[in-house]
Amino acid sequence: MFEQLLDQRMNDEPASQPDAVEVLPSPQRIQWDYIQLVLRDCNGNISLASRRLHMHRRTLQRKLAKLPPDV
């Protein structure tokens, strides 16, 4: 039975196999997206967003001044 499965697996077309690797976003990208979500929820108010994120307002401004990170 194992040999049959092995033969079947070897004869499969590569296109029919599901993608084994899924690219996950970096921690920096997750943080950036979360900051954007909170900022949108606060209607762009940086002071309110920084309080909700428990970070200093100036720290949030510095993070926002940077370009969004790559995936």
N, C-alpha and C positions, 0 to 999 in steps of 0.2 A: 504494500500500500504506500509506504514511504517513497519507494522508487517511482511509482506512478505520479505522485505529487511532485516529485523532483523533476521528472521528465516534463510534466505539464508546465511547471514553473519555468523551466529552461526554454520551452517553446513559445512562451507568451511573448507577445509583441511589447516592446518597451512603452509604446504609447498607451497600451491598455492597463499598465500598472499605475497605481496612484502615486502622486508625488510623495516621496518619503521625507523630504526636508521642507519644513515650513519656516520661513524667515520671521523671527519675532522682533518686535521693535526694541531698540536699546532702552536702558533705564532713563537716559537723558530724554529720549523721545517721549516716553510715557509721562515723565514729569512735565515736559513742555505742553503736551496735549491736555494734561490735567489743569495746568495753570490757565491755558486758554479756555477751558470749560468753565472754571470758576470765574475768570474775568468776564466771560460772556454772561454768566449768571448774575454778575454784579453790574451789568450794563457798562462795562469799561471803567468802573471806579476802582482805581488801583489801591487806594487806602482801604476800602472795604474788602477787596480781594485779598490784600496782604493780611488783614486780620483773620479772615476765614482760613487762609493757608498757614497761619501761625508763623509768619516770617516778617521781618522788618520791611517796611515799605520800600526803602532804598535797595534792598536785596532783590525784591521783586522787580523793580525798575531796571536793575542791572541784567537780570535774567531776560527780561523782555527786550532789552537793547541788542542782545545777541541774535544771530540768525537761528532759525529752527534747526535742530540736529537732524542728520540723515537717519534713515531707518537703522 
